Amino acid sequence: MAKKTIAETDVAGKKVLMRVDFNVPLDDTGHVTDDRRIRMAVPTIQNVLDRGGSVILMSHLGRPKGEPDPKFSLKPASDALAKLIDAPVQLASDTAGDDASAKVAALQAGKVLVLENVRFNSGEKKGDDPDYIAKLAGFGDVYCNNAFGTCHREQASMYAVPKAMKAAGKPAVVGFLVEKEIKYLSDTLANPERPFVAILGGAKVSDKINVIANLLGICDQVLIGGAMAYTFSLAQGGKVGGSLVEPDKVDLAKQLIETGGDKLVLPVDTHCGDDFSSDCNKVVVKAGEIPDGFEGLDIGPETAKLYADIVLNAKTIVWNGPMGVFEIEPFDAGTKAVAQAIADGTGTSIIGGGDSAAAIDQLGFADQVSHVSTGGGASLEMLEGKSFASVELLDEK
């Protein structure tokens, strides 16, 4: 999936229309509480500015109902960007309206314009408003996709706009962030160094069925943790107490156990509590022997050691989903053990977005892994082996 990058594109004197993912968390006062996604976009933006181009940024934030909503304004993100980049940053009060048009027309080389939230327009999610699409497509001389978190979506700013720009003979390329995500998530999966180990956690088997099935076909081992382990335990006839399970997914779990064989590695013990809190009564039991009144909240110490040993010997590691309730001590121990092993190992390590990224960051190991994905849903779909139309249509190298 070798796509042409912004670095290989002439941008001098040109306006680059760039889709970014500035869907960042805000506090009650409207300030950005985690600017990681903005920071990750800066190298691509700065590269265009340094080579004599200007940048017009498009993003969504939250889930407005297709019309302007002040609480979902991109102003906090725009203000945060201004502190991170060596260039003037302006915010348009609309996306494809009069103010955006005027500011785009006046935009000079070396400057940045942030368009207001694309989801303030009803045509964004549907991707079927020709006037909206044409207006955005007309703003730029070059299209750049630097928003991996929404690459699995075919919304207007991700798909219809670059398609219209390509039809007009304009380049449509990837930014450094999407280039890196493709390299790690797609290219590494296509040709992994072995042993190739996947660690999958989280609450629901239903969220990961297709990922597990796909990875069982290409991995040497798939390690299961998190609450979804209890559905597998139920499928084996085990006792799960009050643990979070999906009874309607037991047959699917049985099927995965059967098809996975020795490749599918399940917990051998469980750390349980009689309440969802750090000061509850705790007990470690063998997997499938959770007593009534208790629920599984983490993999047990034997499982943590088993998984850590497997991970330390792996040459390629994919991790998506925590091993337990990592926000609450001592039920963060399993997730910590896996994260430590990934950090200590020598293999290529890819951390899926969402809770896995939060856990690796919170535990202080983010700098000791090969890649932390910026897209939870997108990384999951790529691990399922899906292709993304919004990336496929971009220019090939």
N, C-alpha and C positions, 0 to 999 in steps of 0.2 A: 504494500500500500504506500509506495513512494510518491509523495505529493510535493509539488513545488513549494518552496518556502518564501516568506517575505524577504529573507536575506538574498535570495536569487532573483529578486524582482526590482526593476528600476523604479525608484520612488521620488527621485529628485524633481521638485516642483509639482508633485502630484498630491492629490488628496486620497488618503487611504481610509476606506470605510471598514472599520474593524469591529467584528462582533466579539465582545468580551463577556465574561461571567462575573459581574459585580453584584451577584445575589448574595449579599453579605448580611450577617446578623446585626441588628440595631438595638440599642437600649431604649428605655422609656423616653429619654431626652432626644432620641434621633441620632445618636452618635454610633459609629461603627465600632463593634466590640471585638471583631476579628477581621483584620485586613489582609489575611493571607492570599485570598483570591485576587485582590487588587495588586499586592506585591508581586504575585506570580505573572501578572500581565505586563508589568513595567518594562522588562528587557525588550519585548517586542515593540512596544510603543516608542521607547527611547531609540531603538535601532532605526525606525523610520525617521524620527526627528533629526537624528545625527546625520542622516544621508540626504537632508534637504527636503523632506516631505512634511505634510501636515496630517493629523490623525483625527478622524471623526469616530467616536466610540458609541456603539449600541449595546445595551444590556437590558435584561429584565431585573426586577427585584420584587420578591413576594408574589402574591396572587391577586392583583387587582382585577376588577370585573370588566376589563375592556374599556375603561374610561378613567380619566385622571382621578387620583386619590392621593392627597398630600402625604399620607403616612407611608406611601410606597415610592416617594420621590427619590431620584438618584442623587439629590444634592449632597447627602452625607458621604456617599461614595466618591462623588466628584471632589468634595473638599479633602477627603482622605488621599485621593490621587495627587492632588496639588501639593501635598506635603512630601510625597514620595518621588516626584519627578522634577527634572530640571527643565521646566517649560511652563509657560502660562496655560492655565486650564479654565475654560469657560463652560457653562451649562446652559443649554437651550431650554426654554420653558415648555417645549413640545417635542415630538419626535419627527414628524414630517410636515409640520405646519409652517406658518409664516415666520415665527421666530427662528426655527431651525433653518429654514431656507435662507433667511437674511444672514445668519451667523455663518452658515456654510459658504455663502458667496463671499463673505468678507474674510474668511479664514486664510491666514498667511502661513508660509513655510515655518516649521519649527514650533507651531502652536497646536494645542489640543482642544477639541470641542466634544463635550459629552452631550449626547441627545437624551432627552427625558425618557423614562421607562417605556420600552417598546410595548409592554402589555397594557399601557394606557390606550392602546388602539385595538379595536375589536378585530381588525384584520390580521393582527400578529399571530394569534394562536391558530386561527383557521387557515391562514396563509393564502387567502383567496380574494383579497381586495386589490384589484389591479392598479388603482390610483396610488394607494399606499406603497405598494411594491415598486411602482415606477418612480415615485418620488425619492424613496430611499436609494434605489439603484442609480438614480441620476446624481446623487450627492458625491459619489466617489469615482476616482479614475482606476482604483484597484480595490478589490475585496479581499479581506483577510479574516479567516476564521481562527480566533484564538480563545474559543469558549468551549473547552472540552465537556464541561458539565452539562451542556445542552446539545451535544453532538448527536444524541439519539433522538432528538426532536426534529420534526420537519416543519418548524414554524417559519413565518415569512422571512425574518432576518437571518435565519440559518440556511434556508433552502431556496425559496422563491427569489429573494433579492440577488444572491450570487448567480443563480440560473439566468436571471434577466441581464445581469452585468456581463456574463459570459456571452450571451446572445448578441450583446452590443460590442463584442470584441475586446472586452476588458479582462485583465488577469484576475483570477480567483485562486488564492493560495492559502497556506496554513501559516499561523504564527508559531513561535518557538514552543509555546506551551502545548499546543495540539500536536506539533511535530514530536515532542518528547513523549507524550501519552501514547501516540501510535507506535513509536519505537519500542516502548516497554510493553504495552498491553497487547498489541497486535503482533508485532514482529518477533518478540521474545516467545510468545505462545506458539507461534508458527514453527520456531526452530530453537527449542529450549536446550540448554546444557543440562545433562542429567547427573544425578537423580533430580527429578522435577517434583516438588512437593507443594500441594495447595493446602492451606489452612482455612477452613470455613466455619464461621460462628454466626452469632446473631440469634434472633428470636424464632424465626419461622422457617420451616422446611419449604413452605410454599414460595417464599421469596427466592430460594436458592436452588429449586429442583433442577431447572435447566442448566444452571452453572455447575452443579454437582455432576449431572449427567454428561455434560460436555468435558469437564476436567477429568472425569474417570476414564475418558477415552484417550487423553493425552498425557496425564500425570502418572508418575510411578506410585505416588500415595496421596490420598486425600484425607486430611485429618478433620474430624468433626468436633466442634465445641459449641458453647452457647446453649440457649434454651432449646434449640432444635435437636440437640442430642437426646432430649427426653422423649421426643416423638419416635426416634430410632429405638430407644430403650423400650418403649411401649410396643413397638413392632416386634421386639424380641421376647415379649411376654414379661417384661420387667415391671417392678413397682416404681411408680413415679411420685407418689404422695400428692402434694398440692402443686407440683411443678407446672410451669406453662407448657402445655402440649397442644397439638393439633390432631385430635382423634380422627378427623376426616382425611388425614394425610398418612395414616398408618400403612395402608396398602401400598402407597407410593414409596414409603420408607422401606418396606419389605422388599419391594422391587429393586431399589437402589442397593440394598444389602446383598441381594442375590447377584445382581449384575456386577457390583463392585468387587466382590470376593475379597481377597487379601489387600487389594488396593485401598479399600475403604476402612479407615482406622477410627474406631469409636472409643470414647472414654472408658477407662477401667475402674475409675472411682469418681465420687461426686462430693463436693463440699456443700452441705445443706444448712439451711437456717429455718427457724420456725416463724420468722417474720422478715419482711423486706427492709432490714436495717442492720447497721454495723454492730449494735449491742444485743442482737437476738441470741437465742441459744443455738449453738452450732454443733454439727456432727459431720464426720467424714465417713462415708459408707461405700461399699462396692457398687459399681454401676448397676442399676436395676433393683436396688434394695433400699430405696428412699422410704423412710417410715412415714406413716400417716401423721399429719400435722406439720410436716417439714416439706420444704421445696428445694430443688437443686438451684444453687446460685452461682456455681463455678465448677470447673473441672477440679478433681482432687489432686493431691500432691504427686501420686504415682503417675497419673495421666500427664501432669505438667512436666515431669521428668522424662517420660516416654516421648512426648511431643518435642521437647527441647532437644533430645538426642537425635531424633529424626531430622529436625530442622538444621542442626549444626552440621550434619553431613550432606545437606542438600546443596546443589549447584544452582538451582533456580527455585525461588520461593514466591508464591502468590498468597497474600493473606487478605481475607475479606470477612470482617465480623469478629468481635471480641469473644473470648472464651467464657466470660461470665459477666456479672454485674460489676464492671471495672470501675464504676464511679463510687462504689462503696467498699471500704476496707472491712474485712480481709478478703473480700470476694473479687479483688483485683489481682490476686496472686497468680492465677492461671494465665491471664492475659499478660502480666508482667514477665512470667517465665518464657512465654513464646516470644515476646518482643525482645527480651534480653538475648535469647538464642539467635534470633534473626540478626540483631546488632553484632553479636560476637562471631557469626558465621562469615564465610568468604564468598557465598553464592550471590547471584543477582537477586535482589529482593524487591518485590513490587507490592505496595500496600494499597488496597482498594480504598476508595473515598469513604465518606460518611464516618461511622463510629470507629472504624479501623484507623483512619487518619487522625481522628481526635485522640484515640488511645495512644498511638505512637508518639504524637505530639506532647500529650499530657505526661507521658512517662519519660520524655526527654531523649527519645531515640531517633527523632526525625532526621538528624544529620548523619546517622549511621546506617541508613538503608539506601538502596539505589534509587528508588522512586516512590513518592507518595502521590497518588492520583488526586486530582482536584474534582473528580466527578463520581459521586456515589452510584447513581442510576446508570450513568454512561459506562462506568468501569464494569459494573455487573453485566450489562448487555454485551460488552466486548468480551468478557470472560465466558459468556454463553456462546460466543462465536458468531454473533450477529454482525452484519455490515451496516454502516451508517450512510444513508443516502446523502446527507448534508456534507459528508466528507468525500464520498465517491465522486460527486460532481465536480470537485475542485481539480485544478490543473495538475496533470502528471509531470513528473520530472522530465 
